Amino acid sequence: MTRASSRFPLPARVDAPRSVPIRDAVAILRRGGLVAFPTETVYGLGADASNAAAVARIYEVKGRPAGHPIIVHIGDAGELARWAREIPEAATKLAARFWPGPLTLVLRRATGVGDELTGGEDTIGLRIPNHPVALELLRQFGGGIAAPSANKFGRISPTTAEHVRNDLGDEVNLILDGGPCEIGIESTIVDLSRDRPVLLRPGRVSTGDIAATLGATPEPRDRNAPRAPGTLESHYAPRKPLRLVAGDQWDERVRGAPQNCAVLCFRARPPGEKCAMWIRASADPQRYARDLYSNLRALDASGCDEILVEEPPASAEWAAIRDRLARARSA
C-alpha cells in the first residue's frame, strides 16, 4: 500500500525549518534524544520508536503515567506492516483517504513492538502527519517516531513552538519551529483491532467522514476498547479551574462570577465588564479548534481565578471541541 493524497491539503510550507535543523533532529533521534516537531494537529514530543530508553525518556519528561499508549508516526503507509500484524481492509481504505492527515488507526501490534509504546495493550496507534516539517523529518529519519503532545501530561496541548519552550524548556534536545498548527486539536483515533470500527477519540476526521469511507458508522467507545491517548476523564486542562456554561445560563452565570474571571464565549464583551480577560471565539468550528489551545493558554496566564467557557453547539461539527473542553473542565 502506498501513500495516497489526503483530502486535507498540506499547510503552506513554512520558512523556519531548513535541511540543517532537520538533519540535526535526525542525529538527535538516532542517539536517543528528544525532538519536538510540528504536525497539523499539535506539536509532538518525538523519540525513536524502536529505542525503548528514548521512549521512556518521553514518559519522564512529560510526567506521563506508565501504561498510557503513545502514537507512532510513520512516513508512508507501506510501513504499516512493520508495526501492525494485521492490516484489515478498513485500515487500507481509511489510510488511502485520509493519510497524510489527522487520523490515527489502532491496529493489532506486530511481534517485537514493545510495551513502552502500547502501554501493555495488544494494539498500536499509527498515523502519517500532514505537515511538511514532520514528513521531511520522517523521510530523513527513515523509521517510526513515537510522539505524544509536547507538553506536561494532562495540560493544554501545544500548537506553537513557544508553547513547547514554555512547557518543557531544555528538557527537549531540539524544537523544530514550523509555525502555528493548522488544525489545533489532536487526531481522530479509530480502533480497527476488532471486528468493527470503534471511535476512541473524535477529531477533524468526523464519524461521517469515516462512515462515508467504510460504509459503516464507527461505534462509540465501549468497555473493551483498548486504551488510547487523550481519553482520560481529565486532560487538556489549564492550571486555573475551567467551568463550562450553557448558553442559556450564560448571562446569569457571568453576573454571579468572581470579578477576576476570564472568559471564552461567542459574545462581545459588554461595556464596563471588568473580568481579567475576555476572548470572543469564532463561530466557525474549524477556526475555533485552531485557536482553542492558544486561547486557553492566554486565559490561564491572565491572572484570573477562574475560566468560564460558553458551551459550543451540540452538533456533529463541534463534537471534537466539546470532547476536549469536557476533559479540560474542573470537576
N, C-alpha and C positions, 0 to 999 in steps of 0.2 A: 504494500500500500504506500503510495507516495503522497506527499503533502499537496493538498488542493487549496485553491483560493478560498478564503473566508468571505462571507458576505459582510463581515465587519472590516471596513477598509483600514489599512495601516495608518497610524497617525503620521503627520508630516515629519520628515526626517529632521532631527534636531542637530544643532551645531556643536553643542558642548563636547560629547564624547568623540574621540578620534581613535584611530587604529592603535596609537601608542598606549592610552589608558586601558583599552580593551586587552591589548597584549599583556599589560601589567596584571590585569584582573585574571587572565588565564593562568599566568605564572603563580599568582597567589592561590588560586583554587587548586592547582596541581600540587602545591606544597602543603595543602591542608588548611589554608586560611579562609577568611570570610570576606565576601564581596557583596555589597548592596547594589542592586541594579533596578532600573525601571521596567515595569511592564505596563500594559494598557489599563490594568486594574489598579494595583497598588505597587509600591516598591517592595521587592523581595530581599531577604537576607540569605544569600546563596553560599552553598558549600558543595564540594564534590560528593555526589550522592553515593558513590562507591567507596567512600572513605568514612568508616564508622566513627573515627575520632573527630573528624571535621564536623560530621553531623551532630555529634554530642556537644560540640562547641556551640552550635546554634541553640540547643536547649539551654546551655549555661548562660549565654549572653542574653537571651530573651527572658529567662526565668520561666521557661515553658515546662509544664508538667510532663513527667515521663508517661508514655502511653498515649500521647496525643499525636496522631499521624501528621506527616509532612508531605506536601505535594512535591513531586519530582517534575521538573521542567525539562522537556526534550526538544530537540531541534527539528525533528522530522518524524512523521507518523510511522515511517519504516522502522523506527527504534522501539516501537511498542513491544515487539517480541522479546526484547532484552529485559523488559521489566514485568511483563504480564504473560502468564502461561496459557491463558485462554483469551482470545480476541473475538467476541461474538459479532455477528453481522451488525447489530445495533451500534457497536463501537465504531465499526468501519464507516457506517453511514453518518454518524454524528461528527467523526473526525473529518470526513470529506466535506461536510457542510460548514463546520464552524472553526476548524483549525487552519491557520493560527487564529486564536480568539479566546474569549473569556469563558471557556467551558472546560471543566475538569472531569475526566472519566475515571471512575473507580472500578478496577478490574481485579481478578484474582492474581496474586503476585507470583512472579516466576521463582523458580528454585534459585537460591543464592541472594535474593533480596532480603536485606536484614530487618530485624525488628525495630531498629533505630529509626527507620523510615516509616514503618507501618503501625507503630505502637502496639506490636504484637498481633495485629489483625492479619487475616489471610488475604488482605487486599492492599492495593497500592493506588494512590491518586496520581494521575498523569495529565499534563496539558502542554500545548505549544503556545507560548505567549505571543501576542500580536503587537510587538514593539520592535523597531529596528535595532535598538541597542541590545535588547535581550536576545534577539535572533542572531545577531553577529557574535555576541558572547558565546552562545551555544554552538554556533558554527565553528568558531576558533577553538573552543574547549573540546568539542568532539565527544561529549558524554552527557549524562544526566546531571542536572543541578538541583539539589534539594533546596527549596526556598519557601519558607513561610513569610509572612509580612515582616518588614524590617523595623520592628518596634518592640517594646516590652510587652510581654504576654498579657492579653486581656484589655490592653489600652487601645486608643484610637489609632487606626492604621495610617501609615504614611503615604502621602500622594505627591510629595516633593522630596528632593534630596535634603533640603533643610530640615524637614521633619525627621529624617533619619539621623542627621547630625545631632539634632536636639535630643532625640531619644537614646541613641546608642553611643554617640561620641566616638572616642578612639577604641571602643571595643570591636569596631569593624576595621579590617585592614585597608579597605578601599571602598569609596562610594562613587559609582558611575552616575553622573547627573544627566538625566535625559529629559529634564523639564517636568512640568506637572503631568500626572497621569490623565489619560483621556476619559476613561470610564469612571474611575474613582471609588468603586466598591469591588469587592472580591468576586472571583469567578463563580458561576453556577457549578454545582457539583451534582453529578448523576451517578448513582450506583448501578453498574451493569454486571455485577458479580453473581447475581442470582438469575432467576428465570423471567424477570420483568424489570423494566427501568423504574428506579425509585429516586425521587428528588431529595437530596440531602441538604442542599443549600441553594436558595434562589439567587439569581444574579441577572446580568444583562440578557443572557440567553434564557428566554422565558419557557414556561411549560408549553405554551402554544407553539413556540419555535420547535421544541423537541417533538411534540406530537405531530407537527406537520412533516417532520423528517422521518419519524419512525412509524407513523400511522397508529400510534397509541399514546395516550396521555400518561406521563410518568406518575406513579402512585406517590402519596405522601410518605414521609419517613415513618418507619414502624419500629417496634421494639427490637427486632432482629437485624436492623440495619447496621452496617459497620460504622465505627466511629469515623468522624471526618472533621477537618479543620473548621473553626468558626461556628461550631454548632452547640457550644456550651450555653447554658442559660444566661450567663453573664459574660459579655465580650464587647469589644469595640468601645469601651467605656471611658469617659472623661474622669478626671480626678474629683471634680465637683459633682454633687448629686444632679442627675438629669431626670426631669419629670415630663412625661408625655401628657398633653392636654387635648381633649377632644375639641373640635372646632366649635361646637355649640355650647361649650363651657368656658371658652377662652376668655371672654370679657370678664366674667366673674372671677375666674382663677387669677388673672393678671392683677385685677384690683386688690385681691387678697394676698398677693405675693409680697415677699420682702422687697424693699426698695432696691437692694443690692442684688437683684437677679439679673440674668442675661437671657436673651430671647432669640429663638429661631422660629419664625412663623411666616405666613403668607400675607401678612397685613403690613401696611405702612405704620411707621412709628407715630403714635398720637402726639399732638403738641403738648409739651410740658412733661412728657414721660421721662423719668429720671433713672431708669434702670442702667446697669453698668454697660450693657451693650445690647443693641437691637439689630438683628440681621433679618432683612426681608428676603425670604427664599424664593427661588424660581418656581413657577407653577408647572414647568416642564420637567417630567421625571428624570430624563437623562441629564439635564443641566443640574438639577437638584442633587443627583447622585454624584456627579463630578465634583461638586463643591462641598458635599456633606462633611467629609472628614476635616477639610480645611476650616470650614465654618465651626465645627465642634471644637477644634483646637483653639480657634480665636476666642470663642466664648469661654472656654476653660481657662484661658490665660487673661481674661478681662478683669480679674479681681473680684468676680461675683461670688456669692454664697450658694447660688442655685441656678441651674439652667432649665428654662422652660421651653419645650419644643411642641409646636402645634402638630397634632397627628396628621400625616398625609392621608389622601383619599384611600378608601378600602377597595381599590381596583387592581386588576392584574398588573398593570404597568408600574404600580408603586409597591409591588409585593416585596422585592428585594430591599428597598429602602425601609419599609415597615419592619422587616426582619432585623435589620441592623439596629434600628432605633429601639426595638423591643428588647434587644440584648444589651444595649448601652444604657438603658434606663436604670435608675436606682430602685431597689425593692421597696 
